[in-house]
């Protein structure tokens, strides 16, 4: 249901519709082309249904007429000095956008979103101060564009992402975008996961970095095109300027750092590498993110990937500057960290890999009690949380967790009750029946350590 326009606006529109426009003279003067005129007359002063069918049959032509593009300038550009033509075309454009269907792939709302995006982007440049009206308009545009990002058509996805990028020019626009992140951000990250060849919370590739040079050079996963990848990375880079707002959420909900580390391994062009590095740098540089995101970046093996990048023949000056800054930031962080900090960061990341501490008996002798006591027992609580998941596509996480439990019980037997209260003993016993051989073996070892002390 749409609202009737204000009386003044409706009167103005009707007045403009009734004005005679010397179209043929505009063509002779070169103000518009003969093709422009044919395109206009096909939808002018006809029924809505006929207008809709005409636009659907020539979507590219009407996009070019209103927005410009590869076929030439838009009518608004070419007729900029003819106020009568511009006014008439604004009213006609409004008529074209009126009465469309709710189908997200309908060409009419596609045209509408393009026009509204241009207007909203221009309004932000002219008046960066936010208003309730512009905020509501942005939210509705984001809502529509998010429906396109869920389409199977990569072309529609790319249209949406490019329009996102045009809109994310102010802090308020980015805050609104993040506020609708389930609809706006998640579909974009899902495409990035496809490109990285990994699924959310399942594929160990992101954390292990198990991608050979050969597979990396064969291209991106999921059939993701370079243009769509670039535009998504550009949009995420723009969002990263609100790093204090979005950084922790991106890591918690999307595992953004291991994902971007993997994409760095696979990045096919310097322009995509530059956006990946710059986004990571923005996220890690925010003071509120350093305590959580720097340890996660190390656990995701970002330093090793950056070292590999340094060995390549890179020429982009911005890329090289960001690479140097990231290396310096991570070197400074790691020089202040102990093996305990590295282990704690890995556990806090929510994903375990067979890093050296897990099998180092000396590490456990020195740190088992500290792991159990530090910060009110935060690490064993996180370990219990990790173990509570099924990890259907990455059973190694459960095997590693059981390995850690066996070491904790062996080195700090007096703390067994603490682990039991967290449900860890019961979960370890359940995993003895797991289908994965490594999980069964490591859980058996852990139960064996408990039985050594003969308690119920």
Secondary structure by P-SEA (a helix, b strand, c coil): ccccccaaaaaaaaaaaacccaaaaaaaaccccaaaaaaaaacccccaaaaaaaaaacaaaaaaacccccccccccccccccaaaaaaaaaaaaaaacccccccccaaaaaaaaaaaaaaaaaaaacccccaaaaaaaaaaaaaaaaaaacccaaaaaaaaaaaaaacccaaaaaaaaaacccccaaaaaaaaaaacccccccccccccccccccccccccccccaaaaaaaaaaaaaaaccccccaaaaaaccaaaaaaaaaaaacccaaaaaaaaaaaaaaaacccccccaaaaaaaaaaaaaaaaaaacccccaaaaaaaaaaaaaaaaaaaaccaaaaaaaaaaacccccccccccaaaaaacaaaaaccccaaaaaaaaaaaaccccccaaaaaaaaaaaaaaaaacccaaaaaaaaaaaaaaaaacccccaaaaaaaaaaaaaaaccccc
